[in-house]
Structures are given as structure tokens and as C-alpha cells.
């Protein structure tokens, strides 16, 4: 109950500090958070689904296509807790209208946070939200200089879905360690020095939550998966272009009968003209024949 009240307080605080023109954006986006199960999710293609309960193996290999994400990043001492909550607030404001177009953008899932331990005992955090498909090609620029748009390339991800209320760094770290043990023997070519935290649900949702830790697959196998994907996409584009051309043909063919219909009209006109001409000729003969007979009688 306290978590739910805390989330509501956060939303109210956002509305209180926002400028008047953005208040409704914060409120409407907050309702979207409550129903996070209906939000647009980052696209991916399932490469493999490994499930072996006896051996304790249960994970997925996915390919995420290249796409544009809205991100913010911070580096903090290793001894400090993650700043992901305040980072999310910056992204939330961008989606709620704090951008160059003052445009409200539909929220997406997951809230993706890259975590990497670096030298000098610091931790790097980068929190991102993928942009909806309808604004991928024309996303407004963030007003906040700490928020940036990032074109992320294709990536092959190793992950599994887990439930539970992941609100602490410890919960995420324990899941990362557990999944790493499962993966390391099976998939040695992956970046296990860093990982991604992915939350799909609002704080207000208590049950049936979805959490995922991602490890990025590397090496030749991952590159081949990406190249095969690009090849399939290119083939689909060719097929789609051919289908579009085929759709245009019937429209062109439909015009031909209209042209053909004009021919009988023209032929009918010629026939009518010929009949009229023949009738005039016949009448002329009738007039000339008596004159000719009278001339012959005089002779």
C-alpha cells in the first residue's frame, strides 16, 4: 500500500513542478503507467526459446532491430544507490511534452537501464525508453539537455522473464548473477561484464509483474543472426514492393475497357453518317431520273 501511495505522490509532485501547459500531459501519462500492460513494447524477433526445467535452463534469445530510443545517463560512485528513479522522471517529462514540439508522446515499455561497472569505483547507468513507431522517424528534440535521442543498432539479447517487485539494486543484481550462471556455459560469447535492467510495470501494479535482465550476445554467432535478419528484411521489402506494383496494375487495366467502349460509339457514328449519305444520294437520283427521261423524250 505504501508503494502505491508513493507512486501517486510522485505523479502529483510531477504535476506540481511542471509548467501549466504540461500538467495534463503528466496526468494522462500517469494513467498510462497504471495500465502498462497495454503500452507499446519494444519490437523483437524470437530467435530461440530454451526451456529445460530439469537442467535449470530457461531463457530466450531475441533479436532487437535497430530503433530510436530516448535516453538519459549518469555516472555515480559505486557505493551510492542507482539514480534510475530520477532518471526516469526526466524521460517521463520528455514523453509528457517537455520537448521541442510540446507534444505528448505515448509511453512505451520496457524501462531499459544499462548498468556497467567502470574504473575508479564508479557505476554508469543509462536509462532509455524506445520511441513509438509513429514517431521513430520524426521524434521531437528534448528540451532537457540531459535527455538525448539514441539510434541503437541491432542487438541479440539473452534473457528470461521473472516476476516479483524489483525496486532495489540488490534484487536486480541477484537476478543478473543467477541468469549469468545459467548462460555462461551455454553461451560463452556474450558481454557478462555489464547488463540491462528491464521493468515492464508501473509501481502501482503489485501482482503478475514482468522483469527481465538482459545480457548482450557477441561474437560471430550474434553477427550471423543479425545478418540473417537483415537479409530477411531486405527480401520482405522486395516482396512488398512487388505486391505494391501488382496492386497498381488492375487499376491501369480497368481503364482499358473504357477506351474500348469508345470504339463502338465511333463506329456507330460512321455507320449513321454513311446511311445519311446513301439516303441523300438516292434522293438525288430520284430527282435527276425524271429530268433525264424528259430530255430523252425531247430528242
C-alpha positions, 0 to 999 in steps of 0.5 A: 500500500505504501508503494502505491501511495508513493507512486501517486505522490510522485505523479502529483509532485510531477504535476506540481513542478511542471509548467501549466501547459504540461500538467495534463500531459503528466496526468494522462501519462500517469494513467498510462503507467497504471495500465502498462500492460497495454503500452507499446513494447519494444519490437523483437524477433524470437530467435530461440526459446530454451526451456529445460526445467530439469537442467535449470535452463530457461531463457530466450534469445531475441533479436532487437532491430535497430530503433530510436530510443530516448535516453538519459545517463549518469555516472555515480560512485559505486557505493551510492544507490542507482539514480534510475528513479530520477532518471526516469522522471526526466524521460517521463517529462520528455514523453509528457511534452517537455520537448521541442514540439510540446507534444505528448508522446505515448509511453512505451515499455520496457524501462531499459537501464544499462548498468556497467561497472567502470574504473575508479569505483564508479557505476554508469547507468543509462536509462532509455525508453524506445520511441513509438513507431509513429514517431521513430522517424520524426521524434521531437528534440528534448528540451532537457539537455540531459535527455538525448535521442539514441539510434541503437543498432541491432542487438541479440539479447539473452534473457528470461522473464521473472516476476516479483517487485524489483525496486532495489539494486540488490534484487536486480543484481541477484537476478543478473548473477543467477541468469549469468550462471545459467548462460555462461556455459551455454553461451560463452560469447556474450558481454557478462561484464555489464547488463540491462535492467528491464521493468515492464510495470508501473509501481502501482501494479503489485501482482503478475509483474514482468522483469527481465535482465538482459545480457548482450550476445557477441561474437560471430554467432550474434553477427550471423543472426543479425545478418540473417535478419537483415537479409530477411528484411531486405527480401520482405521489402522486395516482396512488398514492393512487388505486391505494391506494383501488382496492386497498381496494375488492375487499376491501369487495366480497368481503364482499358475497357473504357477506351474500348467502349469508345470504339463502338460509339465511333463506329456507330457514328460512321455507320449513321453518317454513311446511311445519311449519305446513301439516303441523300444520294438516292434522293438525288437520283430520284430527282435527276431520273425524271429530268433525264427521261424528259430530255430523252423524250425531247430528242 
